[in-house]
């Protein structure tokens, strides 16, 4: 199982819209992510900083499958209105304990 975390930045003044969107994530997006192989996906926000965490057997392969879905492309378009463009790499996992 691969675990990944990354940091995103919400556009100034869009924090409440971001919270609202994630309180109402589209059920079809959640289903598509599960079908693609993503599990245990969480997001955390402090100010404008978002930390996203997720798991998959193969994260890159799971995202590749998910990106082929129209619902993911629509979600990404909606999120582009709320998030600053970043090229943040995944964090390297250096410790894990169940």
Secondary structure, 3 states (H helix, E strand, C coil): CEEEEEEEEECCCCHHHHHHHHHCCCHHHHHHHHHHCCEEEEEEEECCEEEEEEEECCHHHHHHHHHCCHHHHHHHHHHHCCECCCCCCCCCCCCCCC
